[in-house]
Amino acid sequence: MEFLERERRKATGAAPSPRPLSVYFIAAVGSLGGLLFGYDTGVISGALLFLRQSFALTATTQEIAVSAVLAGAIIGSLIAGWLNDTLGRKKTLLLLAIIFIVGALLTAISPGLIFFLVCRVIVGLGIGAAASVVPVYISEIAPPQQRGRLVTFYQLAVTVGIAVSYWVDLAFAGAGLGWPPMFASAAILGVALFLGMLLCPETPRWLGSKGRWDEARAVIERIKGGQEQELADIHRSLSEQQQQAGVRELFTSHLRGPLIVGVGLAIFQQFVGINTVIYYAPTIFERAGAASASSAILSTSVVGIINMLSTIAAILLVDRLGRRPLLLGGSLLMAAALVVLGIIFAHNGGHIAGLTLATLIVYIIAFALSFGPVFWLMSAEIFPTRVRAAGASISSFTNWAANLLVSITFLSLVEALGTTATFWLYACFGVLAFLFSLRLVPETKGKSLEYIERYWENRPLRTS
Ligand code: BGC
């Protein structure tokens, strides 16, 4: 196609098109939003030790300091749909990059707790919005056969961000510099996102939805591997749906299918208890009899690295095996690991930290191969173009709200029910997640976004 285009331009004397862009470059830039998500949620764990002294934090204010970013993310995910549709994917990401930069720098100079909390809510706004916008941006740019892999880059970036935040915390703590540079460092990622997005295009689907077809065509031509056919597909699917009811349309019966899938996957991704592991792993290892705090932290970093490596495996598998086998296998394996974890705690007799680590590794591998990447991927590919941003935003909102609920109830649940029953409760959600995926989640591997749209029209819910 590139060759034909060159010939056409030669014949018509048209100006040469700008340099072709690789979808991998675009996905990598977009994924910086995921890196910020991982970094900004993970950084608090190490920073907390220093914040405690600076702001004389109590148990309650510590919980508030941890959750502030989640509260911001809930709000951010809600406004993301509107921003994404009004400004477009590209301008929204540029705006979010500015929020990340300003938020990071202001957090680092916080003179008191209230100022700090406000800054964390602002950073949270950016994270929550980016979590809905980036998957949509990448999914609308990617060719169908690579979409799974490319959107999973985003989840990889989240896991890298979590691991990096842990090492950065360790480095600044070791250098005696305390919490300010831990937060300020995120500004570097914000600048990279801003500069990278300046080089990236708007998506052809958003341009098409605004009637800017010439620009949509130019973007498709510029992206390596882009196909002429794509423009016709986008055109057809947008013109078939004249009446745009906006967000309200999401709640009408013909879109019930994707809404249930998006919201259901969002809830299950959190209710299997992933963030009790991500945020509280050192506590879990201590309770399991880790020899010292530092061996508990070391075990945590192992979990972080396994999370990253398994997400790389997911990138290789998601477009080959498909989404459903990963969801089905992953949910069962997570449920099994959680049952074993409960048993380990029921027989809390001493040298079991090694066994706990092994079980948590199985759990994290299962999560990173399934619900970790597949939720974000499907939330960005199952909704029709005209409601994609709003649908992804509602799914993301549900995910952040569920995240907050699990994170703030974990320690209380352990107090009230005991560690064993708490893990078994999450195991039950693992089984429900399996049944949900089996009955309701369609396979989207290799299908164009327009094909998926038609699927829901003919079959509002998967029934077999
Ligand atoms: C989840 C986060 C989680 C992370 C762990 C993401 O997909 O949304 O809540 O902390 O995975 O890797």
Residues whose N, C-alpha, C, O or C-beta is under 5 A from the ligand:
A	BS01	BGC	T159 I278 G372
